[in-house]
Amino acid sequence: MNSKYKKLELCWPGKDIEVKPEPRVLIEDPEKSYGEADTENMLIHADNLLALKALEQNFSGRIKCIYIDPPFNTGSAFEYYDDGIEHTMWLDLMNKRLNILHKLLAPEGVIFIHLDDNEAAYCKLLLDEIFGRTNYINQIINATNKPFGFKSTATNLFKQANHIFLYSKDRTKFELNSNKLFIEKGYDTQYKYVFLNPDEPEENRKWDTIQNVLSSRKGYKNAKEAKAKEKDFDFEIAMFAIENAENVFRTASVSGGAYLKRKETIFKSKGIKDKIIRHPNDDMDYMFIGGERVLFYKERLKEIDGELLPGDLLTDIWTDISVEGLASEGGIDFPKGKKPEKLIERCIDITTKKGDIILDSFLGSGTTAAVAHKMGRKWIGIELGDHANTHCLPRLKTVCDGDDQSGISKAVKWAGGGGFKFYNLAPSLLNRDKYNQWVINPNYNANLLGAAMARHEGFTFSPDESVVWKQGFATENHFIFTTTNTITPDVVEQILSEMKPDESLRICCTAFIDGCNEISNRIEIKKIPEVLLGKCEFGKEDYCTDTNIINMPADPDKPAFTPSYVKPDVKPEPANIKKDTPTQTKLLF
């Protein structure tokens, strides 16, 4: 492309200012975790940008479907969140998060972004820039409010449409679930006939209307009498048609080339209306009655929610999902913010299969997690607000228990099971002391510090059961060891004597004696905090506009977040490293 042409992009003041979120450690709160102990489902209470950064190392390229319902930026203040921030701040908020979400998606993965028209057009430009226009799949229109009352004005039409953008990570690797692209429709009354003796040869078959067949079975003189006395008679007709779909049919005229080819047979059929006529040596399975082709009802049935039902092809306009009566869904109240479980189910159903990982980083009332759980998917939900505790937590407990029978529960035959783990972010690794110098957060114990440094340096934290300096690994032969003690030449020599010839080690410590780094090129020593400065932003707990969710305790002996297996009185490891020193229990990532 000619260099004089610039890339088309949406710009705003501050877009080019880079933020570097700290890659925090996620720590389980076992008192809030619930259900099966080996669950991989995650409920995270944290700023979502920091939480997404925490997930990046372990989940990049693994998420199959992301659904987010971010603030619409309507200018309204709701009970649980503020939905009105300055426009460029909204763009900045979304831009930072969408970039990480893009990294987390699997190559065949997709993202749904649910908005109204306040920011939808701008978000589309952001998505084109981050995901690429070639990876755009659909803009789905979802009808919301019912048009009643006095919500329209002299200056605008009544607003009923929400916009759901659907993008893939890589369009060439993604396919919609073709068997899920149908929605239930009502009984088509044109399919009103049924063969009475379908096992007989075609020339002997008889047929009648479903109405007449059911009326006779019930002892009525005709369908008119049956309808007058049976209030559910029309429903019974519809059910009969489904249950006997292989023999229920309608007739339709044939036109074009098909008609010209079978013109004589069709004319013959018109004169013999009580017999089935076939065109001789026909290459199509055409059966004619009264000059028209027979069309069986079974061709209109599709598998929907595990049942064969009459279905229409799903389009990009979704008006069939009720937006009313949601107050009781999930057993929690979330005015003007809750989305129908059926809506999330459809998004998940057409893009994933059981066992896939679903992510929602604006979890709100917990709908996405609840639906994914009932559908047999793994899930990760992130929520900054306190309703992570007051709404999401109790709602997901009732899902695990099987007590939540609202939403899609009955359709998917949900009876309970599974579980989830509740996570908080570890506090920032570095704090400023009274001299305004960066120091290691005093709330960090040795185990948490080791996990955090492994995360910062790109290692997987996995302490060896017998070798104390093998706290984590980048490859099968490259390890990391973190300590707050001073590293001396003796310590380096001791570790070197234990290392295999093809092994290498990175040591992160608060101090080391000159010359330690020259002992072996297989051992690299870095000083904390200098090795970390400039890599990311420390001490920042909130990347939104108005919320700090973590209050650091004053007592350095009481960590802000400590898993049950890390005791508060654990002190940093001694400098004298011995082979038989037991390593501490593996910390959660």
C-alpha positions as CSV (number, residue, x, y, z in Angstrom):
1,M,0.0,0.0,0.0
2,N,1.2,3.5,-0.8
3,S,2.8,5.1,2.3
4,K,0.7,8.3,1.9
5,Y,-2.4,6.4,3.0
6,K,-2.9,6.1,6.7
7,K,-4.7,3.4,8.6
8,L,-8.3,4.2,9.2
9,E,-8.9,4.3,13.0
10,L,-11.0,6.0,15.7
11,C,-8.9,8.5,17.6
12,W,-9.5,10.4,20.9
13,P,-7.2,12.3,23.3
14,G,-5.1,10.0,25.3
15,K,-5.5,6.9,23.1
16,D,-1.8,6.6,22.6
17,I,-1.0,6.8,26.3
18,E,0.0,3.2,27.2
19,V,-1.1,1.6,30.4
20,K,0.8,-1.3,31.9
21,P,-1.5,-3.2,34.3
22,E,0.4,-5.2,36.9
23,P,0.2,-9.0,36.3
24,R,-1.3,-9.8,39.7
25,V,-1.6,-13.2,41.3
26,L,-5.2,-14.5,41.8
27,I,-5.8,-16.0,45.2
28,E,-8.7,-18.2,46.2
29,D,-11.0,-17.3,49.1
30,P,-11.9,-20.8,50.1
31,E,-14.7,-19.6,52.4
32,K,-16.6,-18.3,49.3
33,S,-15.7,-21.1,46.9
34,Y,-18.5,-23.5,46.5
35,G,-19.3,-27.0,45.2
36,E,-17.0,-29.5,43.7
37,A,-13.4,-29.1,44.8
38,D,-11.8,-29.8,41.4
39,T,-13.9,-27.2,39.5
40,E,-12.2,-24.9,37.0
41,N,-15.0,-22.3,37.1
42,M,-13.8,-18.9,38.4
43,L,-15.7,-16.0,40.1
44,I,-13.3,-13.1,40.4
45,H,-14.0,-10.0,42.4
46,A,-11.7,-7.3,41.0
47,D,-11.1,-4.5,38.6
48,N,-11.6,-6.2,35.3
49,L,-8.5,-4.8,33.6
50,L,-6.3,-6.1,36.4
51,A,-8.2,-9.4,36.4
52,L,-7.8,-9.9,32.7
53,K,-4.1,-9.2,33.0
54,A,-3.9,-11.8,35.7
55,L,-5.6,-14.3,33.4
56,E,-3.4,-13.5,30.4
57,Q,-0.5,-15.9,31.1
58,N,-2.7,-19.0,31.7
59,F,-5.6,-18.4,29.4
60,S,-4.3,-16.6,26.3
61,G,-5.7,-18.4,23.3
62,R,-8.0,-20.6,25.3
63,I,-11.3,-18.8,25.7
64,K,-13.9,-20.0,23.2
65,C,-16.6,-17.4,23.8
66,I,-16.7,-14.0,25.4
67,Y,-20.0,-12.3,26.2
68,I,-19.8,-8.8,27.7
69,D,-22.5,-6.4,28.5
70,P,-20.4,-3.3,29.3
71,P,-21.9,0.1,30.5
72,F,-24.0,1.5,27.8
73,N,-22.9,5.0,28.8
74,T,-26.5,6.3,28.8
75,G,-25.8,9.0,31.4
76,S,-27.9,7.2,34.0
77,A,-26.9,6.2,37.5
78,F,-28.2,2.8,38.5
79,E,-28.4,1.3,41.9
80,Y,-25.3,-0.9,41.4
81,Y,-23.2,1.0,38.9
82,D,-22.7,4.4,37.2
83,D,-23.6,4.2,33.5
84,G,-22.5,7.7,32.5
85,I,-18.9,8.6,32.0
86,E,-17.2,11.0,29.6
87,H,-17.2,9.6,26.0
88,T,-13.5,9.4,25.5
89,M,-13.1,7.8,28.9
90,W,-15.6,5.1,27.8
91,L,-13.6,4.6,24.6
92,D,-10.4,4.3,26.6
93,L,-12.0,1.9,29.0
94,M,-13.2,-0.4,26.2
95,N,-10.1,-0.1,24.1
96,K,-7.8,-1.4,26.9
97,R,-10.1,-4.3,27.8
98,L,-10.8,-5.4,24.2
99,N,-7.1,-5.6,23.4
100,I,-6.6,-8.1,26.3
101,L,-9.8,-10.0,25.5
102,H,-8.6,-10.4,21.9
103,K,-5.4,-12.1,23.3
104,L,-7.5,-14.4,25.5
105,L,-9.7,-15.7,22.7
106,A,-8.9,-19.1,21.1
107,P,-8.2,-18.9,17.3
108,E,-11.7,-20.3,16.7
109,G,-13.2,-18.2,19.4
110,V,-15.8,-15.3,19.3
111,I,-16.8,-12.3,21.2
112,F,-20.3,-10.8,21.7
113,I,-20.5,-7.2,22.8
114,H,-24.0,-6.0,23.9
115,L,-24.7,-2.3,23.7
116,D,-27.4,0.2,22.8
117,D,-27.1,3.0,20.3
118,N,-25.2,5.4,22.6
119,E,-21.8,3.9,21.9
120,A,-22.5,1.1,19.4
121,A,-21.2,2.9,16.3
122,Y,-18.0,3.8,18.1
123,C,-17.5,0.4,19.5
124,K,-17.9,-1.1,16.0
125,L,-14.9,1.0,14.8
126,L,-12.9,-0.2,17.8
127,L,-13.7,-3.8,17.1
128,D,-12.8,-3.3,13.4
129,E,-9.4,-2.0,14.5
130,I,-8.6,-4.6,17.2
131,F,-10.2,-7.7,15.7
132,G,-10.1,-6.7,12.0
133,R,-13.0,-6.0,9.7
134,T,-12.6,-9.4,8.0
135,N,-13.4,-11.0,11.4
136,Y,-16.8,-9.3,11.7
137,I,-19.6,-11.8,11.6
138,N,-22.9,-10.1,12.5
139,Q,-24.6,-7.2,14.2
140,I,-27.5,-8.7,16.0
141,I,-30.6,-6.6,16.8
142,N,-32.2,-7.6,20.1
143,A,-35.6,-6.1,20.9
144,T,-35.8,-4.8,24.5
145,N,-38.5,-2.6,25.8
146,K,-42.1,-3.1,24.8
147,P,-43.5,0.0,23.1
148,F,-46.1,1.2,25.7
149,G,-46.4,4.2,27.9
150,F,-45.0,7.6,27.1
151,K,-41.3,6.8,26.4
152,S,-41.2,8.4,23.0
153,T,-40.9,12.1,22.6
154,A,-41.5,14.7,19.9
155,T,-37.9,14.5,18.9
156,N,-37.2,10.8,18.6
157,L,-38.8,7.4,17.9
158,F,-39.3,4.9,20.7
159,K,-36.1,3.0,21.3
160,Q,-36.5,-0.8,21.3
161,A,-33.2,-2.1,19.7
162,N,-30.1,-3.3,21.4
163,H,-27.0,-4.1,19.4
164,I,-24.9,-7.2,19.8
165,F,-21.7,-7.3,17.8
166,L,-20.3,-10.7,17.0
167,Y,-16.6,-10.9,16.0
168,S,-14.4,-13.9,15.5
169,K,-10.7,-14.1,16.4
170,D,-10.0,-15.7,13.0
171,R,-12.9,-16.0,10.6
172,T,-11.3,-18.8,8.7
173,K,-11.2,-21.0,11.8
174,F,-14.8,-20.3,13.1
175,E,-18.1,-21.9,12.2
176,L,-21.5,-21.4,13.8
177,N,-23.1,-24.5,15.1
178,S,-25.3,-25.3,12.1
179,N,-27.7,-27.5,14.1
180,K,-28.4,-24.6,16.5
181,L,-29.4,-22.0,14.0
182,F,-33.2,-22.6,14.3
183,I,-35.7,-21.1,16.6
184,E,-39.1,-22.6,17.6
185,K,-42.1,-21.4,15.7
186,G,-45.8,-22.2,16.1
187,Y,-47.7,-25.0,14.3
188,D,-48.1,-24.3,10.6
189,T,-51.8,-25.0,10.1
190,Q,-51.2,-25.7,6.4
191,Y,-49.9,-29.1,7.4
192,K,-53.4,-30.3,8.1
193,Y,-53.5,-33.7,6.5
194,V,-52.4,-37.1,7.8
195,F,-52.1,-40.5,6.1
196,L,-54.4,-43.0,7.9
197,N,-52.7,-46.2,6.7
198,P,-49.1,-45.2,6.0
199,D,-47.9,-48.8,5.9
200,E,-50.1,-49.7,2.9
201,P,-48.8,-49.4,-0.6
202,E,-49.1,-45.9,-2.0
203,E,-52.0,-46.7,-4.4
204,N,-54.1,-47.9,-1.3
205,R,-53.3,-45.0,1.0
206,K,-56.1,-42.9,2.5
207,W,-55.9,-39.5,4.3
208,D,-58.0,-37.0,6.2
209,T,-57.5,-33.8,8.1
210,I,-56.0,-33.9,11.6
211,Q,-59.0,-32.1,12.9
212,N,-61.4,-34.8,11.7
213,V,-59.2,-37.6,13.0
214,L,-58.9,-36.1,16.5
215,S,-62.6,-35.1,16.6
216,S,-63.6,-38.7,15.7
217,R,-61.3,-40.2,18.3
218,K,-62.8,-38.0,21.0
219,G,-66.4,-38.9,20.0
220,Y,-67.4,-35.6,18.5
221,K,-69.5,-35.2,15.3
222,N,-67.0,-32.8,13.8
223,A,-64.1,-30.4,14.5
224,K,-66.5,-27.5,15.1
225,E,-68.1,-29.4,18.0
226,A,-64.7,-30.5,19.3
227,K,-63.4,-26.9,19.3
228,A,-66.5,-25.6,21.1
229,K,-66.1,-28.2,24.0
230,E,-62.3,-28.6,24.1
231,K,-60.4,-25.4,25.0
232,D,-57.0,-27.1,24.2
233,F,-58.1,-28.7,20.9
234,D,-55.8,-26.5,18.8
235,F,-52.9,-27.3,21.0
236,E,-53.7,-31.1,20.7
237,I,-53.7,-30.7,16.9
238,A,-50.3,-29.1,17.0
239,M,-48.9,-31.8,19.2
240,F,-50.4,-34.5,17.0
241,A,-48.7,-33.0,14.0
242,I,-45.3,-33.1,15.7
243,E,-45.8,-36.7,17.0
244,N,-46.9,-37.9,13.6
245,A,-44.7,-35.7,11.5
246,E,-43.6,-38.5,9.1
247,N,-47.2,-38.9,8.0
248,V,-48.6,-35.3,8.4
249,F,-48.4,-33.3,5.2
250,R,-49.6,-30.4,3.1
251,T,-49.7,-29.9,-0.6
252,A,-48.2,-27.2,-2.7
253,S,-48.2,-26.3,-6.4
254,V,-45.1,-26.9,-8.5
255,S,-43.7,-24.3,-10.9
256,G,-40.9,-23.5,-13.3
257,G,-38.8,-26.3,-14.8
258,A,-40.1,-28.8,-12.2
259,Y,-43.6,-28.2,-13.5
260,L,-42.7,-28.4,-17.2
261,K,-40.9,-31.7,-16.7
262,R,-43.9,-33.2,-14.9
263,K,-46.8,-31.3,-16.6
264,E,-48.6,-34.4,-17.9
265,T,-48.4,-36.2,-14.5
266,I,-49.7,-33.1,-12.7
267,F,-52.6,-32.8,-15.1
268,K,-53.4,-36.5,-14.6
269,S,-53.3,-36.0,-10.8
270,K,-55.8,-33.2,-10.9
271,G,-58.3,-35.5,-12.4
272,I,-57.7,-38.3,-9.8
273,K,-57.8,-36.4,-6.5
274,D,-58.2,-39.4,-4.2
275,K,-55.1,-41.2,-5.4
276,I,-51.3,-40.7,-5.1
277,I,-49.7,-40.2,-8.5
278,R,-46.0,-40.3,-9.3
279,H,-44.2,-39.2,-12.4
280,P,-42.7,-42.1,-14.2
281,N,-38.9,-42.6,-13.7
282,D,-38.7,-39.4,-11.7
283,D,-35.3,-38.4,-10.3
284,M,-37.0,-36.6,-7.4
285,D,-39.1,-38.0,-4.6
286,Y,-42.2,-36.2,-5.7
287,M,-45.6,-37.5,-4.7
288,F,-48.7,-35.8,-6.2
289,I,-52.2,-35.5,-4.8
290,G,-54.8,-33.4,-6.6
291,G,-52.2,-31.9,-8.9
292,E,-50.0,-30.7,-6.1
293,R,-46.8,-32.0,-4.5
294,V,-46.9,-33.6,-1.1
295,L,-44.7,-31.9,1.6
296,F,-44.2,-33.7,4.8
297,Y,-44.2,-31.9,8.2
298,K,-41.0,-33.8,9.3
299,E,-39.0,-31.6,6.9
300,R,-40.0,-28.5,9.0
301,L,-38.9,-30.0,12.3
302,K,-35.5,-29.1,13.8
303,E,-33.8,-30.1,17.0
304,I,-34.3,-27.2,19.4
305,D,-33.3,-27.7,23.1
306,G,-33.1,-31.4,22.6
307,E,-36.6,-31.7,21.0
308,L,-37.8,-32.0,17.5
309,L,-40.0,-28.9,17.0
310,P,-41.1,-26.7,14.1
311,G,-38.3,-24.2,13.5
312,D,-37.4,-21.1,11.5
313,L,-33.9,-20.2,10.5
314,L,-32.3,-17.9,13.0
315,T,-31.6,-14.4,11.6
316,D,-29.7,-11.3,12.9
317,I,-33.0,-9.9,14.4
318,W,-33.9,-11.5,17.7
319,T,-37.5,-10.6,18.7
320,D,-38.5,-13.9,20.1
321,I,-36.7,-13.6,23.5
322,S,-38.9,-12.1,26.2
323,V,-37.3,-9.1,28.0
324,E,-40.1,-8.9,30.5
325,G,-40.5,-10.8,33.8
326,L,-36.8,-11.1,34.5
327,A,-37.0,-9.8,38.0
328,S,-37.1,-13.3,39.5
329,E,-34.5,-14.9,37.2
330,G,-31.6,-16.2,39.3
331,G,-33.4,-15.2,42.5
332,I,-31.7,-11.8,42.7
333,D,-32.9,-8.3,41.9
334,F,-30.8,-6.2,39.4
335,P,-33.0,-3.4,38.0
336,K,-32.3,-2.3,34.4
337,G,-29.1,-4.4,34.2
338,K,-30.1,-8.1,34.0
339,K,-30.1,-9.8,30.7
340,P,-32.4,-12.8,29.9
341,E,-30.8,-16.2,30.4
342,K,-32.3,-17.3,27.1
343,L,-30.4,-14.5,25.3
344,I,-27.0,-15.7,26.8
345,E,-28.0,-19.3,26.1
346,R,-28.4,-18.6,22.4
347,C,-25.1,-16.8,22.1
348,I,-23.3,-19.7,23.8
349,D,-25.3,-22.4,22.0
350,I,-24.5,-21.2,18.5
351,T,-20.8,-20.8,19.1
352,T,-19.6,-23.4,21.6
353,K,-19.8,-26.9,22.8
354,K,-19.8,-28.5,26.2
355,G,-16.5,-28.1,28.1
356,D,-15.5,-24.9,26.3
357,I,-14.5,-21.9,28.4
358,I,-16.9,-18.9,28.5
359,L,-15.7,-15.5,29.8
360,D,-17.7,-12.4,31.0
361,S,-15.6,-9.6,32.3
362,F,-18.6,-7.4,33.1
363,L,-20.5,-10.1,35.0
364,G,-23.1,-7.8,36.6
365,S,-25.7,-10.0,38.2
366,G,-24.0,-13.3,37.2
367,T,-26.2,-14.3,34.3
368,T,-23.5,-15.4,31.9
369,A,-21.8,-17.6,34.5
370,A,-25.2,-19.1,35.6
371,V,-26.2,-19.9,32.0
372,A,-22.7,-21.3,31.1
373,H,-22.8,-23.5,34.2
374,K,-26.3,-24.9,33.4
375,M,-25.1,-25.6,29.8
376,G,-22.1,-27.7,30.8
377,R,-19.5,-25.1,29.9
378,K,-16.6,-23.9,32.0
379,W,-16.7,-20.2,32.9
380,I,-14.8,-17.2,34.2
381,G,-16.8,-14.3,35.6
382,I,-15.2,-11.0,36.6
383,E,-17.1,-8.3,38.6
384,L,-15.7,-5.2,40.2
385,G,-18.7,-4.1,42.2
386,D,-19.8,-5.4,45.5
387,H,-22.6,-7.3,43.8
388,A,-19.9,-9.9,43.1
389,N,-20.7,-10.9,46.7
390,T,-24.3,-9.8,47.1
391,H,-25.6,-11.1,43.7
392,C,-23.2,-13.3,41.8
393,L,-22.1,-15.4,44.7
394,P,-25.5,-16.4,46.1
395,R,-27.0,-16.8,42.6
396,L,-24.2,-19.2,41.5
397,K,-24.6,-21.2,44.8
398,T,-28.2,-21.8,44.0
399,V,-27.3,-22.9,40.5
400,C,-24.8,-25.5,41.9
401,D,-27.4,-26.7,44.4
402,G,-30.1,-27.0,41.7
403,D,-32.4,-24.7,43.6
404,D,-32.4,-22.2,40.7
405,Q,-35.1,-23.4,38.4
406,S,-35.6,-20.0,36.7
407,G,-34.4,-18.9,33.3
408,I,-33.3,-21.8,31.1
409,S,-33.2,-24.4,33.9
410,K,-36.3,-26.4,32.9
411,A,-35.4,-26.2,29.2
412,V,-32.0,-27.8,29.8
413,K,-33.3,-30.0,32.6
414,W,-30.9,-28.5,35.2
415,A,-30.7,-30.4,38.5
416,G,-27.6,-29.0,40.0
417,G,-24.0,-30.0,40.3
418,G,-20.5,-28.6,39.7
419,G,-18.9,-25.7,41.6
420,F,-16.8,-22.6,41.4
421,K,-13.8,-21.0,43.1
422,F,-14.0,-17.4,44.3
423,Y,-10.9,-15.3,43.7
424,N,-9.5,-11.9,44.7
425,L,-6.4,-10.2,43.3
426,A,-3.3,-10.2,45.5
427,P,-2.4,-6.6,46.5
428,S,0.2,-4.7,44.4
429,L,3.6,-6.3,44.7
430,L,5.4,-2.9,45.3
431,N,4.5,0.0,47.6
432,R,6.2,3.3,48.2
433,D,7.7,3.7,51.7
434,K,7.9,6.8,53.8
435,Y,10.8,8.0,51.7
436,N,8.8,7.6,48.5
437,Q,11.0,4.6,47.4
438,W,9.5,1.4,45.9
439,V,9.7,-1.5,48.3
440,I,8.2,-5.0,48.4
441,N,4.7,-4.9,49.9
442,P,5.0,-6.0,53.5
443,N,1.8,-8.0,53.2
444,Y,3.6,-10.5,50.9
445,N,4.8,-13.7,52.5
446,A,7.5,-15.9,50.8
447,N,5.0,-18.0,49.0
448,L,3.0,-15.1,47.6
449,L,6.2,-13.3,46.6
450,G,7.5,-16.3,44.7
451,A,4.2,-16.6,42.8
452,A,4.2,-12.9,42.0
453,M,7.7,-12.8,40.7
454,A,7.1,-15.9,38.6
455,R,4.2,-14.1,37.0
456,H,6.2,-11.0,36.4
457,E,9.1,-12.8,34.9
458,G,6.9,-15.1,32.7
459,F,7.4,-18.3,34.6
460,T,4.8,-20.8,35.8
461,F,4.7,-20.9,39.6
462,S,5.0,-24.6,40.6
463,P,7.3,-25.3,43.6
464,D,9.2,-28.5,43.5
465,E,8.5,-30.8,46.4
466,S,12.1,-31.5,47.2
467,V,14.2,-28.8,45.5
468,V,13.7,-25.4,47.1
469,W,15.1,-23.3,44.4
470,K,12.8,-24.8,41.8
471,Q,9.9,-22.5,42.5
472,G,8.7,-22.2,39.0
473,F,9.6,-23.0,35.4
474,A,9.6,-21.4,31.9
475,T,10.8,-24.5,30.2
476,E,11.6,-28.0,31.5
477,N,15.2,-26.9,32.2
478,H,14.8,-23.2,33.0
479,F,13.7,-22.3,36.6
480,I,13.1,-19.3,38.9
481,F,13.8,-18.9,42.6
482,T,12.7,-15.8,44.6
483,T,13.9,-14.9,48.1
484,T,14.1,-11.8,50.3
485,N,17.4,-12.9,51.7
486,T,20.8,-11.8,50.5
487,I,22.4,-14.1,48.0
488,T,26.0,-14.9,48.6
489,P,28.6,-16.7,46.5
490,D,28.3,-19.7,48.8
491,V,24.6,-19.9,48.1
492,V,25.2,-19.7,44.4
493,E,27.9,-22.4,44.5
494,Q,25.6,-24.7,46.5
495,I,22.7,-24.3,44.0
496,L,25.1,-24.8,41.1
497,S,26.3,-28.1,42.6
498,E,22.7,-29.3,42.6
499,M,21.9,-28.3,39.1
500,K,22.0,-30.7,36.2
501,P,24.3,-29.7,33.2
502,D,21.4,-28.6,31.0
503,E,19.5,-26.6,33.7
504,S,19.5,-22.9,34.2
505,L,18.1,-20.6,36.9
506,R,17.0,-17.0,37.4
507,I,17.3,-15.8,41.0
508,C,15.2,-12.8,42.2
509,C,16.3,-11.4,45.5
510,T,16.4,-8.2,47.5
511,A,20.2,-8.1,47.7
512,F,23.3,-10.1,46.5
513,I,27.0,-9.9,47.0
514,D,29.2,-8.6,44.2
515,G,30.5,-11.3,42.0
516,C,27.6,-13.7,42.4
517,N,26.5,-13.0,38.8
518,E,29.9,-14.0,37.5
519,I,30.1,-17.4,39.0
520,S,28.1,-19.2,36.2
521,N,26.4,-18.1,33.1
522,R,23.7,-20.6,33.9
523,I,22.6,-18.6,37.0
524,E,21.2,-15.1,36.4
525,I,20.6,-12.9,39.5
526,K,18.2,-10.0,39.5
527,K,17.5,-7.5,42.3
528,I,14.0,-6.7,43.6
529,P,12.5,-4.2,43.1
530,E,14.8,-2.8,40.4
531,V,14.1,-5.7,38.1
532,L,10.4,-4.8,38.1
533,L,10.4,-1.0,37.8
534,G,9.2,0.3,34.5
535,K,7.6,-3.0,33.5
536,C,4.1,-2.1,34.8
537,E,2.2,0.2,37.1
538,F,2.3,-0.7,40.8
539,G,0.0,0.5,43.5
540,K,-2.9,1.0,41.2
541,E,-6.0,-0.9,42.3
542,D,-8.6,0.6,39.9
543,Y,-8.6,1.1,36.1
544,C,-12.2,2.3,36.1
545,T,-13.4,5.8,37.0
546,D,-14.5,5.9,40.6
547,T,-13.9,2.7,42.6
548,N,-11.1,1.3,44.8
549,I,-12.1,-2.1,45.9
550,I,-9.1,-3.2,48.0
551,N,-8.2,-1.6,51.3
552,M,-4.7,-2.5,52.5
553,P,-4.5,-3.5,56.1
554,A,-2.0,-1.6,58.2
555,D,-0.6,-4.6,60.0
556,P,2.2,-6.1,57.8
557,D,1.8,-9.5,59.5
558,K,-1.7,-9.8,58.2
559,P,-1.7,-10.3,54.4
560,A,-4.6,-8.7,52.5
561,F,-5.5,-11.9,50.8
562,T,-4.1,-15.2,52.0
563,P,-5.3,-18.7,51.0
564,S,-6.1,-21.0,53.8
565,Y,-3.0,-23.1,53.3
566,V,-0.6,-20.1,53.8
567,K,-0.4,-19.2,57.4
568,P,-0.1,-15.5,58.5
569,D,3.0,-16.2,60.5
570,V,5.0,-17.7,57.6
571,K,8.3,-15.7,57.3
572,P,10.7,-15.4,54.3
573,E,12.9,-18.4,53.7
574,P,16.3,-18.6,55.3
575,A,19.3,-18.0,53.2
576,N,20.8,-21.4,54.1
577,I,19.3,-23.6,51.4
578,K,19.2,-27.3,52.1
579,K,18.1,-30.1,49.9
580,D,15.6,-31.4,52.4
581,T,13.9,-28.1,53.0
582,P,10.3,-28.7,52.1
583,T,8.7,-26.3,49.6
584,Q,5.5,-24.5,50.4
585,T,2.2,-25.6,49.0
586,K,1.6,-24.5,45.4
587,L,-0.1,-21.1,45.2
588,L,-2.9,-20.5,42.9
589,F,-2.0,-18.6,39.8
